[in-house]
Amino acid sequence: MGGNLVNIRGYNQQDEKGWVRCRLLSFLDTAYFDNVLREKETYENPSIELVAVEGKEIIGLLDIEYEQDPKTVCSHNTIPSGMIWHIAVHPDHQRKGVATALLSEAKQILKKHGIKRMEAWTRDDDWVNKWYEAHHFKKKDSYYHVFMEGVDETKIALKSEIEGLHPVLGFAHYVGSNIEEVKGNFKRVHECRMYELML
């Protein structure tokens, strides 16, 4: 990676603070800017949890949970697959091949475990989608994330049965066919896209 002293290794518990910070900073300029975690997730199924480290700093991360039985984690019903839950690179280290190196390492590990397919869901940030496409992922499905902010938007879709309780924030999935009507009523609507890579 251009002579940088970047080391890719497995995540350990001592990495959690750096992991959370790296993910938070990397998401700030994306459609997931408000998807804040205060601690690292854990997984019910086997997982690959990698970090990219420069010196003592976590500069990148990749978490993939993979299934032993099809459709327990991912959407495909016949091929055991791995789900990318988190991939992130610290803003000061982006466009240096860190994410590509993390993905390459993860693919090798998945193959050793007999996993034939990877799945990832992301929103409509153009540069993120282009990254997946450049790494041979194919778009297979999508639906919409709809954010309702303020009384004018929430009153369209949310109703409280508790007297005096007035919703001012909301979140919904839209899977219908009239997306223009939805976009006309709500300011923040993101297409959530599913990408697939056959290994």
Buried (B, 14 or more C-beta within 10 A) or exposed (E): BEEBEBEBEEBEEEBEEBBBEBBBBBBEEBBBEEEEEEEBEEBEEBBBBBBBBBEEBBBBBBBBBBBEEBEEBBBBEEBBBBBBBBBBBBBEBBEBBBBBBBBEBBBEBBEEEEBBBBBBBBBBBEEBBEBBEEBEBEEEEBBBBBBBBEEEBBEEBBEEEEEEEEBEEBEBEBEEEEBEEBBEBBEBBBBBBBBBBEB
